[in-house]
């Protein structure tokens, strides 16, 4: 035997058990750095959290219907706790992780890359988010949270909240870096698919604004831990509420515009033209969603009187209108499949985001705008219900679009199609539920109802009726979330789902040029592109397409 030969197990006396074995099962899941697996994990746990947040929101809706009759919560502070959990949870436990999950799966495929940037950091992002989200919920359970009475619980809430934000930002760095540095030959940033571009824009805004939230939480922790007067008792929410209201709430919706700009052209069979208008619109929307200045630790005076706040409120609808206009033009030139679940989710969701942008205009011109953050008897700021309605329009609209993206890209996750009847049912439930949840809150705001009416003995009769409608909407949203989860479990992760094929939608971008699900390494040979729709470059363009 020469030194270049390898001894077999028989000649060395070793069994196969002594040779390196492929890692499978739970060990593979815990140690994976594969972008598709990480994306699926993010999506799966985000959907589970969606059910929990929707159920808690129903409980809040029941209590708001008549705070004196049902008594689901012992007092106003417990109601405030659950309210804060539903608002923070919708963003940090559902929308942002669902966005990152789709981004981890789709971005390398769209830009012609074999993996994502910093795959181990991406894995750390998911596991850090999962652990910190569990601690975040545990903090509420041990009487911590926003206005809890147990010091250890409040400290755990602040620390886990910081870890939650930091983990999501780590995943954002991985996603943004993937698009900026790993695009295939010929794909300039201008030619990148609009979903990839929207992740760059939205992720950049997150990276610019959410570290300020981390700083707010750190100051609150130090103040609470060491007795500083910088954060008076019961006022923590006042210093973090900016991250879940106007204008920051639009920052979480930026990737939703990219999904709409991907789904609508594909299901219409026409290019989105001009592509550059979509690039500019998404970039402008991201800038108008920056809201880190709208917080109280470092800004003096009332930010609602600042020119920037007013300008953002007045202009934020314009880029949304631009994306809707481009989508409408693609449908006019093509043959839109309006009954596809992905289309209903996407179009319905972007219309909800547009409505939220319209309500933002009301917030900056309505005479009561200076009262939108009035303090309550409990010592922390709740705001009028119009602010809650506006946030619901934007966040629930964003969630709808993300679920449309899940229907659209599920073949790249599991190789299977989600169910059409279940998808249509969920889309209708979410659309009706969003309308019935958000519209009553906006109307109640004009009736001067706070977001949580625990300190008002006798509500206006109109506000009581609006609360009843909002409860119906919350129940519909819970049912819709359950339908989505059943659909994913039944069709997306099991053999019962129909096989998708490589390109079930006649797609326009690179992810539809390879197998579903993609093989290891994604591409046998990295492609070269000449436009933003490489799969259409070799097709003959008909007269209607040129029109």
C-alpha positions, 0 to 999 in steps of 0.5 A: 500500500502506498502513502497515497492510498486509503486503507479500507475499513476491512484492512484497518479492522475498523467498522463503518461505525468508526467512519464519519457519518452524515449528520441527519435528524435533529442534529442536522436541524440544530446545526443547519446553515442551509438557507432554505431550512432556516427560512422554513424554520422562521416561517413555521414558528412565525405561523405558530406565534400568529395563532397565539397573537390572534387568540390574545387579540380576541381576548382583548377585543372581548374586554374592550366590548364591555370592560365591566361585564366580562372581566377576562383580566383582573385589572387595567394593568393586565389588559395593558400587558396583553395589549402590549404583547399583541402589538409587539408580538405582531411585529417581532414574533410574526411579521419580521420573522416571516419576512426573514423566512421568505427572504432566506429561502428566496433571495439566493434563488432570485439573485443567482447565488448558492447560499446566503451571506454569513449562513452561520450568523443567519442560523444564530439569528434564528436560534437567538430569536427563538430562545429570546421569544420564549423568554419574552413570553415567559417574562409576561407569565411571571408578572413582568412585562410592560407594567408588571409588579415583579422586578425580576420579570420586568428585567427579563422582559427588557433583556429578552426584548433586546435579544429579540431585536438583536437577533432579528437585526443579525438576520437582516444583516445576512439578508441585505448582504446577500443581495448587495454582494452575491448577485450573479453575473450581469445582475446589477442592483438596478436589475435585481428583482423587486422583492430582493430590492425591497429587502435591501431597502426595508432591511437598511431602514430596520438597521438604521432605526431599530438600534435606537429601540435597543438603546431605548430598552437599554436605558430603560433597563439601566434606569429600572435596575439601578433606580434612575429617574430617567424612566419613571415607573410605569412609563416604559411603553411611552419610550418604545411605542414609537417602534410600533406606530406612525411612521415606523410602522411603514418600515415593516411593510417595505418588503410587502411592496416587493412581494406585490411587485413579484406576484402580480406580474407573474399571475398576469403574464406581463412584465412590470413596466417600467421597472425603474419606477418600482425601484424608486417607489420602494426606495422612497417608501422605505425613507418615509417609513424611518421613525427613529426620531419619533421617540422620547429619550433623545428628542425634545418637544412633541415630535408630532409637530415636527415638519418631518413627521407631517411630511412623512404622513402626507407623502407615504401614500404616493409610493404605495399608489405607484406600486398599485399603478404598476400592478394595475398596468401589468394586469391590463396588459396581461391576463390576470388570475384574480382568483389565485390565493396569492393574488387575493392576499397580495392585492388585498394586503396592499390596498390595506397598506394604502388605507393605512397610509391614508389614515396617516394623513388624517393623523397629521392634519386632524386637529386632535393629532396632538392628543394621540399620545395622551397619558392615561390614568395608569401613567403610560401612553395609550393614544386614541384608537385611530392610531391603533386602527392605522397600525392595524391597517398597515401591519395586517395588510403587510401580513396578508401580503406575506401570506401571499408570498408564502403561497407564491414561494411555497414550491421553493420551500417544500416542492408542493403547492398549498391548497387553493380552497384553503388559500381562498378561504384564508384570504377572504377571512383575512381581508374581511377581518382586517377591515372589521378590525381596523375601520372601527378603531379609526371611527372610534378614534374620532369618537375620542376612544383611547386604544384601551378604554379601561379608564372610561366608565361609560363609552359613547354608544357609537364606540361600543358598536365599533368595538363589537365590530372589531371583535368580529374582525379579530375572530375572523383573523383568528380563523384565517390564521388557523386555516393558513396553519392547517394548509401549511401542515396539510399541503406544504409539509406532508405528502398530501400536497400536490407536487408543484413542478419546477415552475408552476406559475410561469415565473419571470425571475431566476428562482423559477429556472431551477427545481422545486425544491432547489438542489444543494447549491441551488444552481448547477452553473451560475447564470448570467442575466441581461434584464430584471426578468431573465426568464422572459428574455428569450421569449417573443414579445407580442404586440400587447406586451409592447403596448 
